[in-house]
Amino acid sequence: MRVYLAVSRDNLAALADGEAITPAAFLAASQDEEDELAALEEASEHAAAVAAAELDDPDGPVTLEDVVSFHLDVDGTGDLAWYATQEIDAVLSALAGPSTAS
């Protein structure tokens, strides 16, 4: 089943390091596109980013192999940008904020 996980930057770093995480999971009321979007948006209200994952047990541990995409608000508009799992480093960078190096 598709599960939307409210993930912190620390959760994402753990996934990138090959570790399993157990963040809060949000499930859609049905497989209807509107219900899926509602679950994604609800998850986004609880953490810095959302990981969409395919899981048998929504309360079980999650690894990067379970994740199908990442979603986060990169520009403050509330619109969630989509990232592939291969872009986890870009997601981590986006959550770190702008570089302060001169």
C-alpha positions, 0 to 999 in steps of 0.5 A, a space after each residue: 500500500 502507498 504510505 506518506 511518511 512525515 520525515 525530518 532531515 535526520 530521517 532522510 540522512 538515516 535513509 541515505 546512510 542505509 538505515 531504517 526509520 519509523 516516521 509517522 505514516 499517513 494513509 489515504 482514505 482510498 486509492 482515489 487521487 484526491 484522497 492520495 493528495 490529501 494524505 500527502 498534504 497532511 503528512 507535509 504539515 507534520 514534517 520538513 518533507 514527505 517520503 511516499 513509500 510502498 509498504 505492507 505494514 505502515 507502522 513498520 520500518 522503512 528503508 530507502 528501497 521502500 521509498 518511491 519519491 520525496 516531496 517538499 516545499 522548496 520555495 515556501 508556496 505550499 506547493 510540493 516539489 517531487 524528487 526521485 529517490 536518487 535525488 536524496 542528496 538534493 533533498 537534503 541540500 534543499 532542507 539545509 537551506 542556502 549556503 552561507 559560504 562566501 
